[in-house]
Amino acid sequence: MQKLRVTMALLVMSLVLSSGAIISGCSSSATPEQLQRISELKREISSLESAIQTKQNQIGQLDRQISAMDAKLTQCAKDKDLVRQRLANWQGE
């Protein structure tokens, strides 16, 4: 008897929940407004992806510029040390 009540209660609850979904207007097709919005979002995604690619290219260019400047800075430091050594030797002679 108890098992029958539990089964009936579950059956009634599932019936109520499924009928609620049907009544609330769930449909398997999108409205024209939703399709238009999807199309707009796809265009926006495409635009953003191209902007991302552009920014990544810029980052690559800036990284190369930084590397070139770092190399120049390192060379300048070496040249500076060489000049200091030569000045020290020249003054010491």
TORKE-795090 format. One record per residue (C-alpha): residue number from 1; residue in one letter; x, y, z. Coordinates in nm, 2 decimals. Each point is the difference from the previous one (the first is absolute). Last residue first. Layout:
REM TORKE-795090
@pos=NUM; code=a; X=X; Y=Y; Z=Z
...
This chain:
REM TORKE-795090
@pos=93; code=e; X=9.94; Y=5.41; Z=-1.76
@pos=92; code=g; X=-0.28; Y=0.00; Z=0.25
@pos=91; code=q; X=-0.20; Y=0.26; Z=-0.18
@pos=90; code=w; X=0.00; Y=-0.21; Z=-0.32
@pos=89; code=n; X=-0.08; Y=-0.32; Z=0.19
@pos=88; code=a; X=-0.29; Y=0.15; Z=0.18
@pos=87; code=l; X=-0.12; Y=0.16; Z=-0.31
@pos=86; code=r; X=0.02; Y=-0.33; Z=-0.19
@pos=85; code=q; X=-0.19; Y=-0.18; Z=0.27
@pos=84; code=r; X=-0.27; Y=0.27; Z=0.01
@pos=83; code=v; X=-0.03; Y=-0.01; Z=-0.38
@pos=82; code=l; X=-0.04; Y=-0.37; Z=0.00
@pos=81; code=d; X=-0.27; Y=0.02; Z=0.28
@pos=80; code=k; X=-0.19; Y=0.26; Z=-0.20
@pos=79; code=d; X=0.02; Y=-0.22; Z=-0.32
@pos=78; code=k; X=-0.13; Y=-0.30; Z=0.19
@pos=77; code=a; X=-0.29; Y=0.21; Z=0.15
@pos=76; code=c; X=-0.07; Y=0.14; Z=-0.35
@pos=75; code=q; X=-0.01; Y=-0.35; Z=-0.14
@pos=74; code=t; X=-0.25; Y=-0.11; Z=0.27
@pos=73; code=l; X=-0.21; Y=0.30; Z=-0.07
@pos=72; code=k; X=0.00; Y=-0.07; Z=-0.37
@pos=71; code=a; X=-0.10; Y=-0.36; Z=0.06
@pos=70; code=d; X=-0.28; Y=0.12; Z=0.23
@pos=69; code=m; X=-0.12; Y=0.24; Z=-0.26
@pos=68; code=a; X=-0.02; Y=-0.28; Z=-0.26
@pos=67; code=s; X=-0.18; Y=-0.22; Z=0.24
@pos=66; code=i; X=-0.25; Y=0.28; Z=0.09
@pos=65; code=q; X=-0.06; Y=0.06; Z=-0.38
@pos=64; code=r; X=-0.06; Y=-0.38; Z=-0.05
@pos=63; code=d; X=-0.25; Y=0.00; Z=0.29
@pos=62; code=l; X=-0.17; Y=0.31; Z=-0.14
@pos=61; code=q; X=-0.04; Y=-0.17; Z=-0.34
@pos=60; code=g; X=-0.14; Y=-0.32; Z=0.17
@pos=59; code=i; X=-0.24; Y=0.21; Z=0.21
@pos=58; code=q; X=-0.12; Y=0.18; Z=-0.31
@pos=57; code=n; X=-0.07; Y=-0.34; Z=-0.17
@pos=56; code=q; X=-0.19; Y=-0.11; Z=0.31
@pos=55; code=k; X=-0.20; Y=0.33; Z=-0.01
@pos=54; code=t; X=-0.09; Y=-0.06; Z=-0.37
@pos=53; code=q; X=-0.11; Y=-0.36; Z=0.08
@pos=52; code=i; X=-0.21; Y=0.11; Z=0.29
@pos=51; code=a; X=-0.17; Y=0.26; Z=-0.22
@pos=50; code=s; X=-0.07; Y=-0.27; Z=-0.26
@pos=49; code=e; X=-0.16; Y=-0.22; Z=0.27
@pos=48; code=l; X=-0.20; Y=0.30; Z=0.12
@pos=47; code=s; X=-0.14; Y=0.06; Z=-0.35
@pos=46; code=s; X=-0.09; Y=-0.36; Z=-0.05
@pos=45; code=i; X=-0.16; Y=-0.02; Z=0.34
@pos=44; code=e; X=-0.20; Y=0.32; Z=-0.08
@pos=43; code=r; X=-0.12; Y=-0.15; Z=-0.33
@pos=42; code=k; X=-0.10; Y=-0.32; Z=0.18
@pos=41; code=l; X=-0.19; Y=0.21; Z=0.26
@pos=40; code=e; X=-0.19; Y=0.18; Z=-0.27
@pos=39; code=s; X=-0.10; Y=-0.33; Z=-0.16
@pos=38; code=i; X=-0.11; Y=-0.13; Z=0.34
@pos=37; code=r; X=-0.20; Y=0.31; Z=0.06
@pos=36; code=q; X=-0.17; Y=-0.03; Z=-0.34
@pos=35; code=l; X=-0.08; Y=-0.37; Z=0.08
@pos=34; code=q; X=-0.15; Y=0.11; Z=0.34
@pos=33; code=e; X=-0.21; Y=0.27; Z=-0.17
@pos=32; code=p; X=-0.12; Y=-0.25; Z=-0.26
@pos=31; code=t; X=-0.11; Y=-0.24; Z=0.28
@pos=30; code=a; X=0.20; Y=-0.31; Z=0.07
@pos=29; code=s; X=-0.14; Y=-0.35; Z=-0.04
@pos=28; code=s; X=-0.03; Y=-0.28; Z=0.25
@pos=27; code=s; X=-0.26; Y=0.16; Z=0.21
@pos=26; code=c; X=-0.04; Y=0.04; Z=0.37
@pos=25; code=g; X=-0.31; Y=0.21; Z=0.07
@pos=24; code=s; X=-0.05; Y=-0.01; Z=0.37
@pos=23; code=i; X=-0.30; Y=-0.24; Z=-0.04
@pos=22; code=i; X=0.22; Y=-0.28; Z=-0.13
@pos=21; code=a; X=0.26; Y=0.05; Z=0.28
@pos=20; code=g; X=-0.27; Y=0.01; Z=0.26
@pos=19; code=s; X=-0.15; Y=-0.31; Z=-0.14
@pos=18; code=s; X=0.33; Y=-0.18; Z=0.05
@pos=17; code=l; X=0.03; Y=0.12; Z=0.35
@pos=16; code=v; X=-0.36; Y=-0.09; Z=0.10
@pos=15; code=l; X=0.02; Y=-0.34; Z=-0.16
@pos=14; code=s; X=0.34; Y=-0.07; Z=0.17
@pos=13; code=m; X=-0.15; Y=0.10; Z=0.33
@pos=12; code=v; X=-0.32; Y=-0.22; Z=-0.05
@pos=11; code=l; X=0.21; Y=-0.30; Z=-0.10
@pos=10; code=l; X=0.23; Y=0.04; Z=0.30
@pos=9; code=a; X=-0.29; Y=0.03; Z=0.24
@pos=8; code=m; X=-0.16; Y=-0.31; Z=-0.16
@pos=7; code=t; X=0.31; Y=-0.20; Z=0.04
@pos=6; code=v; X=0.04; Y=0.11; Z=0.36
@pos=5; code=r; X=-0.36; Y=-0.08; Z=0.07
@pos=4; code=l; X=0.03; Y=-0.34; Z=-0.16
@pos=3; code=k; X=0.31; Y=-0.09; Z=0.20
@pos=2; code=q; X=-0.18; Y=0.09; Z=0.32
@pos=1; code=m; X=-0.28; Y=-0.24; Z=-0.09
